[in-house]
Amino acid sequence: MKRRDFITLLGGAAEWPLAARAQQAGKVIRIGFFGPALTDPVPIAYYQAFLAELRESGFVEGQNLTSVYQPFDEPRGPFAAAAELIRTQPDLLVAVGPEISLQAIVAASLAVPIVFAAVNYDPLARGYVASLARPGGNVTGVFFFGRWNSPPSNSKF
């Protein structure tokens, strides 16, 4: 899968839980983003591209969207970080990166919709989703094998 296809797919997957809630006039949607620390250009670029795609879809930070970024790779550990993110009461959770990011978010939340971008593990084989076409439950997303070795070439997520 090409990076641009992946970015487009993940951006679209993140929009469907928001679209149902966006119809409530005046409601501010809160997204909890759980991924690697924003100290490397690659996760920074992907996070910025994700927000840019949401802006193009009508979700603007400070108006009808609040985004909270929580790194999973911090000294307290990913499960404590996920619990902290859940305390912000997000409407949608996005888990990006290795399996530990999805494990921690799934353990912390049973009801909030979760969109994942799984890197180098198969969430279907590991039992996070029933199938890619019909994932069931509150978890859906995409996965790919490879390395995030360069930021997206455009701002479209």
ZAFIPA-222056 format. One record per atom (N, C-alpha, C, O): residue number from 1; residue in one letter; x, y, z. Coordinates in pm, whole numbers, plus 50000, padded with zeros to 5 digits. Each point is the difference from the previous one (the first is absolute). Layout:
# residues N
<NUM,A,<X,Y,Z>>
...
//
This chain:
# residues 157
<1,M,<50085,49883,50000>>
<1,M,<49915,50117,50000>>
<1,M,<50090,50123,50000>>
<1,M,<50094,50009,50079>>
<2,K,<49877,50084,49835>>
<2,K,<50078,50123,49993>>
<2,K,<49961,50092,50115>>
<2,K,<49887,49995,50050>>
<3,R,<50208,50088,49991>>
<3,R,<49978,50091,50112>>
<3,R,<49879,50090,49977>>
<3,R,<49920,50019,50091>>
<4,R,<50065,50034,49790>>
<4,R,<49888,50090,49971>>
<4,R,<49867,49926,50013>>
<4,R,<49904,50056,50053>>
<5,D,<50090,49819,49899>>
<5,D,<49878,49920,50014>>
<5,D,<49967,49975,50147>>
<5,D,<49885,50008,50042>>
<6,F,<50220,49960,50034>>
<6,F,<49982,49976,50143>>
<6,F,<49946,50123,50070>>
<6,F,<49907,49991,50080>>
<7,I,<50151,50122,49890>>
<7,I,<49960,50125,50064>>
<7,I,<49855,50031,49967>>
<7,I,<49922,50038,50088>>
<8,T,<50040,49947,49786>>
<8,T,<49863,50026,49959>>
<8,T,<49903,49904,50069>>
<8,T,<49894,50041,50046>>
<9,L,<50144,49833,49961>>
<9,L,<49915,49899,50063>>
<9,L,<49981,50028,50148>>
<9,L,<49887,49993,50050>>
<10,L,<50220,50038,50020>>
<10,L,<49988,50028,50143>>
<10,L,<49919,50126,50025>>
<10,L,<49919,50004,50092>>
<11,G,<50102,50098,49828>>
<11,G,<49922,50123,50016>>
<11,G,<49852,49973,49983>>
<11,G,<49918,50052,50076>>
<12,G,<50046,49867,49825>>
<12,G,<49860,49966,49978>>
<12,G,<49944,49914,50112>>
<12,G,<49885,50017,50040>>
<13,A,<50195,49891,50011>>
<13,A,<49955,49914,50110>>
<13,A,<49975,50082,50126>>
<13,A,<49909,49969,50076>>
<14,A,<50170,50133,49946>>
<14,A,<49982,50083,50119>>
<14,A,<49876,50088,49989>>
<14,A,<49943,50041,50101>>
<15,E,<50016,49989,49778>>
<15,E,<49886,50090,49982>>
<15,E,<49866,49935,50030>>
<15,E,<49909,50070,50046>>
<16,W,<50074,49800,49929>>
<16,W,<49866,49942,50014>>
<16,W,<49945,50007,50141>>
<16,W,<49881,50025,50014>>
<17,P,<50198,49954,50095>>
<17,P,<49939,50017,50131>>
<17,P,<49966,50146,50028>>
<17,P,<49906,50029,50074>>
<18,L,<50169,50062,49868>>
<18,L,<49976,50142,50021>>
<18,L,<49878,50048,49924>>
<18,L,<49927,50086,50049>>
<19,A,<50050,49861,49834>>
<19,A,<49889,50046,49917>>
<19,A,<49866,49981,50071>>
<19,A,<49912,50086,49991>>
<20,A,<50073,49805,50078>>
<20,A,<49875,49974,50071>>
<20,A,<49979,50100,50113>>
<20,A,<49888,50041,50028>>
<21,R,<50221,49999,50036>>
<21,R,<49990,50093,50112>>
<21,R,<50000,50145,49955>>
<21,R,<49955,50087,50075>>
<22,A,<50094,49941,49807>>
<22,A,<50015,50138,49954>>
<22,A,<49866,50068,49978>>
<22,A,<49994,50122,49989>>
<23,Q,<49901,49801,50004>>
<23,Q,<49869,50057,49973>>
<23,Q,<49945,50076,50121>>
<23,Q,<49906,50078,49985>>
<24,Q,<50150,49901,50132>>
<24,Q,<49955,50072,50117>>
<24,Q,<50055,50143,49992>>
<24,Q,<50121,50021,50008>>
<25,A,<49789,50076,49978>>
<25,A,<50041,50139,49984>>
<25,A,<50076,50047,50123>>
<25,A,<49957,49979,50113>>
<26,G,<50157,50086,49864>>
<26,G,<50078,50059,50107>>
<26,G,<50085,49902,50078>>
<26,G,<50074,50044,50089>>
<27,K,<49921,49829,49884>>
<27,K,<50079,49902,50073>>
<27,K,<50145,50006,49954>>
<27,K,<50029,50004,49881>>
<28,V,<50061,49995,50215>>
<28,V,<50143,49995,49972>>
<28,V,<50043,49854,50013>>
<28,V,<49984,49939,50106>>
<29,I,<50070,50006,49787>>
<29,I,<50048,49862,49998>>
<29,I,<50140,49996,50060>>
<29,I,<50085,50082,49965>>
<30,R,<49938,49823,50123>>
<30,R,<50131,49985,50063>>
<30,R,<50063,49869,49949>>
<30,R,<49943,49892,50015>>
<31,I,<50174,50121,49923>>
<31,I,<50073,49883,49950>>
<31,I,<50123,49980,50087>>
<31,I,<50077,50092,50024>>
<32,G,<49939,49785,50023>>
<32,G,<50120,49961,50073>>
<32,G,<50091,49924,49905>>
<32,G,<49963,49895,49948>>
<33,F,<50156,50157,50029>>
<33,F,<50096,49940,49907>>
<33,F,<50111,49939,50083>>
<33,F,<50065,50070,50077>>
<34,F,<49958,49800,49909>>
<34,F,<50097,49925,50079>>
<34,F,<50106,49945,49907>>
<34,F,<49972,49911,49919>>
<35,G,<50149,50140,50090>>
<35,G,<50105,49959,49909>>
<35,G,<50138,50026,50057>>
<35,G,<50013,50033,50118>>
<36,P,<50089,49953,49799>>
<36,P,<50136,50026,50047>>
<36,P,<50019,50147,50036>>
<36,P,<49930,50087,49948>>
<37,A,<50163,49939,50141>>
<37,A,<50028,50137,50042>>
<37,A,<50028,50088,49879>>
<37,A,<50062,49957,49903>>
<38,L,<49893,50165,50104>>
<38,L,<50018,50095,49890>>
<38,L,<50138,50066,50007>>
<38,L,<50013,50122,50005>>
<39,T,<50089,49792,49994>>
<39,T,<50138,50049,50002>>
<39,T,<50072,49967,49870>>
<39,T,<50114,50042,49980>>
<40,D,<49821,49887,49933>>
<40,D,<50056,49957,49872>>
<40,D,<49915,50061,49889>>
<40,D,<49879,50011,50015>>
<41,P,<50182,50030,49874>>
<41,P,<49923,50062,49891>>
<41,P,<49890,49911,49942>>
<41,P,<49900,50052,49951>>
<42,V,<50116,49816,50051>>
<42,V,<49902,49912,49939>>
<42,V,<49867,50003,50075>>
<42,V,<49897,50027,49937>>
<43,P,<50099,49946,50196>>
<43,P,<49870,50008,50066>>
<43,P,<49941,50141,49999>>
<43,P,<49878,50016,49995>>
<44,I,<50206,50084,50011>>
<44,I,<49950,50138,49994>>
<44,I,<49928,50023,49868>>
<44,I,<49889,50054,49997>>
<45,A,<50174,49904,49894>>
<45,A,<49941,50021,49867>>
<45,A,<49869,49924,49985>>
<45,A,<49904,50053,49944>>
<46,Y,<50090,49823,50105>>
<46,Y,<49876,49923,49989>>
<46,Y,<49888,50062,50084>>
<46,Y,<49886,50006,49956>>
<47,Y,<50147,50040,50162>>
<47,Y,<49899,50064,50085>>
<47,Y,<49949,50129,49936>>
<47,Y,<49879,50025,50000>>
<48,Q,<50211,50054,49947>>
<48,Q,<49958,50124,49933>>
<48,Q,<49916,49970,49876>>
<48,Q,<49903,50071,49972>>
<49,A,<50134,49826,49954>>
<49,A,<49922,49961,49881>>
<49,A,<49861,49951,50041>>
<49,A,<49902,50029,49932>>
<50,F,<50089,49898,50178>>
<50,F,<49872,49954,50051>>
<50,F,<49909,50118,50033>>
<50,F,<49883,50002,49962>>
<51,L,<50171,50097,50108>>
<51,L,<49922,50120,50034>>
<51,L,<49962,50079,49875>>
<51,L,<49891,50056,49993>>
<52,A,<50199,49950,49908>>
<52,A,<49969,50071,49876>>
<52,A,<49884,49935,49927>>
<52,A,<49914,50069,49945>>
<53,E,<50082,49799,50053>>
<53,E,<49889,49929,49935>>
<53,E,<49869,50027,50073>>
<53,E,<49896,50018,49937>>
<54,L,<50109,49984,50193>>
<54,L,<49879,50032,50077>>
<54,L,<49953,50143,49970>>
<54,L,<49880,50024,49989>>
<55,R,<50214,50070,49999>>
<55,R,<49964,50138,49965>>
<55,R,<49929,50004,49866>>
<55,R,<49899,50070,49985>>
<56,E,<50152,49856,49917>>
<56,E,<49937,49996,49868>>
<56,E,<49859,49940,50007>>
<56,E,<49917,50028,49914>>
<57,S,<50059,49893,50187>>
<57,S,<49867,49938,50018>>
<57,S,<49909,50085,50088>>
<57,S,<49889,49959,50032>>
<58,G,<50159,50158,50008>>
<58,G,<49916,50091,50076>>
<58,G,<50021,49999,50151>>
<58,G,<49927,50067,50073>>
<59,F,<50171,49858,49974>>
<59,F,<50030,49996,50143>>
<59,F,<50121,50088,50027>>
<59,F,<50112,49968,49959>>
<60,V,<49866,50144,50112>>
<60,V,<50104,50100,50022>>
<60,V,<50029,50009,50149>>
<60,V,<49911,50023,50081>>
<61,E,<50217,49959,49954>>
<61,E,<50039,50012,50140>>
<61,E,<49964,50137,50054>>
<61,E,<50023,50103,49936>>
<62,G,<49921,49896,50183>>
<62,G,<49959,50125,50062>>
<62,G,<49858,50040,49966>>
<62,G,<49943,50087,50066>>
<63,Q,<49999,49852,49832>>
<63,Q,<49861,50031,49963>>
<63,Q,<49910,49881,50031>>
<63,Q,<49916,50008,50090>>
<64,N,<50102,49882,49837>>
<64,N,<49917,49882,50023>>
<64,N,<50083,49875,50025>>
<64,N,<49949,49888,49995>>
<65,L,<50180,50131,50031>>
<65,L,<50092,49888,50022>>
<65,L,<50103,50036,50105>>
<65,L,<50055,50110,50001>>
<66,T,<49970,49795,50089>>
<66,T,<50111,50009,50093>>
<66,T,<50081,49873,49984>>
<66,T,<49945,49889,50000>>
<67,S,<50184,50126,49985>>
<67,S,<50089,49886,49981>>
<67,S,<50096,49992,50118>>
<67,S,<50062,50100,50039>>
<68,V,<49951,49780,50018>>
<68,V,<50092,49978,50111>>
<68,V,<50097,49892,49955>>
<68,V,<49959,49890,49964>>
<69,Y,<50170,50142,50037>>
<69,Y,<50102,49903,49961>>
<69,Y,<50067,49946,50125>>
<69,Y,<50049,50076,50083>>
<70,Q,<49953,49792,49929>>
<70,Q,<50065,49935,50115>>
<70,Q,<50101,49899,49947>>
<70,Q,<49961,49906,49931>>
<71,P,<50167,50112,50101>>
<71,P,<50098,49901,49956>>
<71,P,<49992,49872,50084>>
<71,P,<49979,50006,50121>>
<72,F,<50036,49880,49814>>
<72,F,<49998,49873,50073>>
<72,F,<50137,49965,50054>>
<72,F,<50010,49921,50094>>
<73,D,<50095,50135,49850>>
<73,D,<50136,49965,50039>>
<73,D,<50055,50102,50101>>
<73,D,<50092,50077,49970>>
<74,E,<49850,49920,50149>>
<74,E,<50042,50090,50105>>
<74,E,<50037,49918,50123>>
<74,E,<49965,49883,50007>>
<75,P,<50105,50176,50089>>
<75,P,<50050,49923,50114>>
<75,P,<49895,49926,50083>>
<75,P,<50029,49894,50054>>
<76,R,<49850,50158,49956>>
<76,R,<49896,49934,50080>>
<76,R,<49948,49874,49933>>
<76,R,<49935,49918,50065>>
<77,G,<50093,50066,49808>>
<77,G,<49954,49882,49927>>
<77,G,<49875,50028,49919>>
<77,G,<49926,50094,50030>>
<78,P,<50049,49825,49868>>
<78,P,<49888,50025,49909>>
<78,P,<49862,49984,50064>>
<78,P,<49907,50070,49961>>
<79,F,<50078,49842,50136>>
<79,F,<49868,49980,50059>>
<79,F,<49960,50118,50088>>
<79,F,<49883,50038,50003>>
<80,A,<50212,50019,50069>>
<80,A,<49972,50121,50080>>
<80,A,<49972,50118,49906>>
<80,A,<49912,50081,50028>>
<81,A,<50163,49928,49863>>
<81,A,<49978,50108,49903>>
<81,A,<49862,49988,49935>>
<81,A,<49933,50101,49980>>
<82,A,<50025,49777,49987>>
<82,A,<49868,49978,49940>>
<82,A,<49890,50038,50099>>
<82,A,<49900,50061,49961>>
<83,A,<50117,49903,50165>>
<83,A,<49900,50036,50102>>
<83,A,<49990,50151,50014>>
<83,A,<49890,50054,50019>>
<84,E,<50222,50014,49972>>
<84,E,<49998,50147,50007>>
<84,E,<49925,50058,49881>>
<84,E,<49923,50095,50015>>
<85,L,<50098,49848,49868>>
<85,L,<49930,50047,49880>>
<85,L,<49849,49978,50013>>
<85,L,<49922,50086,49959>>
<86,I,<50037,49802,50095>>
<86,I,<49858,49970,50018>>
<86,I,<49935,50101,50095>>
<86,I,<49882,50033,49984>>
<87,R,<50193,50015,50114>>
<87,R,<49945,50099,50094>>
<87,R,<49963,50132,49933>>
<87,R,<49927,50080,50058>>
<88,T,<50123,49944,49820>>
<88,T,<49963,50122,49928>>
<88,T,<49862,49986,49936>>
<88,T,<49950,50096,49940>>
<89,Q,<49989,49788,50071>>
<89,Q,<49867,49968,49947>>
<89,Q,<49989,50024,49850>>
<89,Q,<49917,50079,49955>>
<90,P,<50167,49851,49967>>
<90,P,<49994,50018,49854>>
<90,P,<49875,49935,49939>>
<90,P,<49944,49906,50055>>
<91,D,<50016,50149,49831>>
<91,D,<49891,49941,49922>>
<91,D,<50053,49893,49905>>
<91,D,<49926,49911,49957>>
<92,L,<50202,50098,50012>>
<92,L,<50067,49907,49909>>
<92,L,<50144,49985,50045>>
<92,L,<50063,50097,50041>>
<93,L,<49988,49781,49950>>
<93,L,<50141,49973,50031>>
<93,L,<50070,49953,49874>>
<93,L,<49945,49922,49923>>
<94,V,<50175,50127,50055>>
<94,V,<50082,49957,49888>>
<94,V,<50128,49942,50058>>
<94,V,<50075,50070,50068>>
<95,A,<49952,49803,49905>>
<95,A,<50120,49932,50048>>
<95,A,<50091,49973,49880>>
<95,A,<49960,49934,49905>>
<96,V,<50161,50118,50101>>
<96,V,<50093,49990,49888>>
<96,V,<50130,49936,50046>>
<96,V,<50052,50033,50106>>
<97,G,<49999,49875,49812>>
<97,G,<50132,49945,50027>>
<97,G,<49999,49854,50034>>
<97,G,<49918,49924,49948>>
<98,P,<50174,50035,50140>>
<98,P,<50012,49859,50034>>
<98,P,<49882,49950,50082>>
<98,P,<49916,50079,50045>>
<99,E,<50078,49791,49972>>
<99,E,<49885,49938,50066>>
<99,E,<49973,50054,50140>>
<99,E,<49884,50005,50042>>
<100,I,<50217,50034,50029>>
<100,I,<49980,50048,50137>>
<100,I,<49907,50121,50003>>
<100,I,<49928,50020,50098>>
<101,S,<50073,50061,49797>>
<101,S,<49910,50117,50000>>
<101,S,<49854,49956,49995>>
<101,S,<49917,50055,50073>>
<102,L,<50051,49847,49845>>
<102,L,<49863,49951,49992>>
<102,L,<49964,49919,50125>>
<102,L,<49888,50012,50051>>
<103,Q,<50204,49908,49999>>
<103,Q,<49975,49923,50122>>
<103,Q,<49960,50091,50115>>
<103,Q,<49902,49974,50069>>
<104,A,<50173,50131,49951>>
<104,A,<49976,50091,50112>>
<104,A,<49867,50074,49985>>
<104,A,<49926,50015,50097>>
<105,I,<50044,50030,49781>>
<105,I,<49874,50072,49978>>
<105,I,<49880,49908,50016>>
<105,I,<49900,50039,50060>>
<106,V,<50108,49841,49887>>
<106,V,<49890,49904,50013>>
<106,V,<49978,49964,50147>>
<106,V,<49886,49989,50044>>
<107,A,<50222,49994,50031>>
<107,A,<49988,49968,50142>>
<107,A,<49938,50115,50079>>
<107,A,<49930,49977,50099>>
<108,A,<50094,50146,49857>>
<108,A,<49951,50117,50074>>
<108,A,<49857,50037,49964>>
<108,A,<49932,50065,50080>>
<109,S,<50020,49896,49803>>
<109,S,<49867,50044,49956>>
<109,S,<49922,49887,49937>>
<109,S,<50049,49932,49909>>
<110,L,<49830,50048,50138>>
<110,L,<49913,49899,49941>>
<110,L,<49891,50061,49913>>
<110,L,<49939,49930,49920>>
<111,A,<50038,50201,50095>>
<111,A,<49886,50060,49932>>
<111,A,<50037,50103,49894>>
<111,A,<49924,50020,49905>>
<112,V,<50188,50045,50106>>
<112,V,<50037,50105,49906>>
<112,V,<50046,49937,49869>>
<112,V,<50079,49906,50002>>
<113,P,<49873,50143,49883>>
<113,P,<50047,49947,49871>>
<113,P,<50152,50018,49985>>
<113,P,<50054,50105,50034>>
<114,I,<50011,49792,49916>>
<114,I,<50146,50001,49983>>
<114,I,<50033,49974,49854>>
<114,I,<49951,49904,49940>>
<115,V,<50131,50183,50004>>
<115,V,<50053,49982,49865>>
<115,V,<50149,49978,50015>>
<115,V,<50069,50080,50064>>
<116,F,<49983,49813,49877>>
<116,F,<50142,49972,50014>>
<116,F,<50071,50007,49866>>
<116,F,<49941,49978,49894>>
<117,A,<50186,50054,50114>>
<117,A,<50093,49985,49888>>
<117,A,<50109,49909,50054>>
<117,A,<50098,50047,50059>>
<118,A,<49885,49825,49921>>
<118,A,<50090,49899,50055>>
<118,A,<50125,49989,49914>>
<118,A,<49993,49985,49878>>
<119,V,<50121,50022,50186>>
<119,V,<50127,49992,49930>>
<119,V,<50071,49870,50040>>
<119,V,<50035,49982,50117>>
<120,N,<49984,49930,49786>>
<120,N,<50076,49876,50016>>
<120,N,<49935,49896,50091>>
<120,N,<50071,49921,50063>>
<121,Y,<49798,50078,49945>>
<121,Y,<49928,49889,50062>>
<121,Y,<49863,49994,49935>>
<121,Y,<49950,50099,49946>>
<122,D,<49991,49785,50060>>
<122,D,<49870,49977,49936>>
<122,D,<49890,49999,50106>>
<122,D,<49987,49902,50073>>
<123,P,<49934,50204,49936>>
<123,P,<49895,50006,50102>>
<123,P,<49890,49896,49980>>
<123,P,<49932,49963,50095>>
<124,L,<50051,49989,49784>>
<124,L,<49904,49894,49973>>
<124,L,<50050,49869,50061>>
<124,L,<49925,49932,50071>>
<125,A,<50199,50033,49903>>
<125,A,<50059,49877,50054>>
<125,A,<50009,50004,50152>>
<125,A,<49993,49896,50065>>
<126,R,<50024,50222,49992>>
<126,R,<50013,50014,50145>>
<126,R,<49866,50014,50071>>
<126,R,<49996,50008,50122>>
<127,G,<49893,49995,49802>>
<127,G,<49868,49999,50060>>
<127,G,<49940,50135,50039>>
<127,G,<49901,50004,50072>>
<128,Y,<50159,50105,49881>>
<128,Y,<49944,50132,50031>>
<128,Y,<49874,50028,49919>>
<128,Y,<49911,50073,50046>>
<129,V,<50080,49870,49834>>
<129,V,<49883,50016,49914>>
<129,V,<49960,49863,49946>>
<129,V,<50084,49912,49983>>
<130,A,<49786,50073,49989>>
<130,A,<49949,49874,49946>>
<130,A,<50039,49982,49853>>
<130,A,<50035,49889,49958>>
<131,S,<49960,50220,49965>>
<131,S,<50043,49999,49861>>
<131,S,<50027,50145,49961>>
<131,S,<49957,50092,50070>>
<132,L,<50112,49928,49822>>
<132,L,<50026,50136,49956>>
<132,L,<49876,50064,49938>>
<132,L,<49979,50120,50011>>
<133,A,<49938,49799,49925>>
<133,A,<49878,50051,49939>>
<133,A,<49895,50033,50106>>
<133,A,<49929,50100,49989>>
<134,R,<50060,49816,50112>>
<134,R,<49903,50019,50109>>
<134,R,<50073,49975,50132>>
<134,R,<49995,49890,50055>>
<135,P,<50072,50214,49996>>
<135,P,<50084,49979,50118>>
<135,P,<49923,49967,50127>>
<135,P,<50052,49931,50088>>
<136,G,<49823,50117,49924>>
<136,G,<49922,49975,50121>>
<136,G,<50055,50081,50116>>
<136,G,<50112,50053,49994>>
<137,G,<49811,49957,50111>>
<137,G,<50046,50072,50118>>
<137,G,<50026,50147,49973>>
<137,G,<49938,50060,49912>>
<138,N,<50152,49997,50165>>
<138,N,<50030,50142,49989>>
<138,N,<50136,50027,49939>>
<138,N,<50051,50112,50010>>
<139,V,<50010,49788,49927>>
<139,V,<50136,50012,49946>>
<139,V,<50000,49978,49850>>
<139,V,<49941,49903,49951>>
<140,T,<50123,50186,49974>>
<140,T,<50017,49984,49856>>
<140,T,<50129,50070,49959>>
<140,T,<50057,50075,50080>>
<141,G,<49987,49903,49800>>
<141,G,<50120,50069,49955>>
<141,G,<50068,49931,49884>>
<141,G,<49939,49922,49926>>
<142,V,<50188,50109,50061>>
<142,V,<50082,49946,49893>>
<142,V,<50132,49951,50059>>
<142,V,<50040,50041,50109>>
<143,F,<50026,49871,49815>>
<143,F,<50133,49960,50045>>
<143,F,<50091,49985,49880>>
<143,F,<49956,49977,49888>>
<144,F,<50172,50038,50140>>
<144,F,<50099,49980,49896>>
<144,F,<50130,49954,50063>>
<144,F,<50028,50023,50117>>
<145,F,<50050,49911,49799>>
<145,F,<50130,49953,50043>>
<145,F,<50104,50084,49930>>
<145,F,<49994,50019,49878>>
<146,G,<50098,50028,50196>>
<146,G,<50104,50086,49946>>
<146,G,<50043,50097,50106>>
<146,G,<49972,49983,50119>>
<147,R,<50097,50117,49838>>
<147,R,<50053,50098,50094>>
<147,R,<49953,50138,49961>>
<147,R,<49995,50034,49882>>
<148,W,<49971,50044,50216>>
<148,W,<49964,50140,49976>>
<148,W,<50130,50076,49989>>
<148,W,<50045,50062,50096>>
<149,N,<50015,49933,49788>>
<149,N,<50133,50058,49987>>
<149,N,<50000,50139,49939>>
<149,N,<50107,50061,49988>>
<150,S,<49780,49990,49975>>
<150,S,<49997,50136,49948>>
<150,S,<49862,50059,50023>>
<150,S,<49900,49929,49998>>
<151,P,<50096,50201,50023>>
<151,P,<49870,50065,50020>>
<151,P,<49918,49999,49873>>
<151,P,<50054,49980,49891>>
<152,P,<49816,50042,50120>>
<152,P,<49916,50005,49881>>
<152,P,<50047,50109,49905>>
<152,P,<50050,50103,50043>>
<153,S,<49934,49873,49827>>
<153,S,<50049,50094,49901>>
<153,S,<49905,50119,49981>>
<153,S,<50038,50100,49939>>
<154,N,<49841,49889,50111>>
<154,N,<49908,50113,49994>>
<154,N,<49924,50008,50131>>
<154,N,<50018,49916,50087>>
<155,S,<49898,50184,49928>>
<155,S,<49930,50019,50127>>
<155,S,<49870,49922,50005>>
<155,S,<49928,50008,50100>>
<156,K,<50040,49917,49796>>
<156,K,<49875,49924,49997>>
<156,K,<50017,49872,50079>>
<156,K,<50089,49921,49969>>
<157,F,<49830,50057,50131>>
<157,F,<50008,49879,50081>>
<157,F,<49906,49901,49952>>
<157,F,<49991,49890,50056>>
//
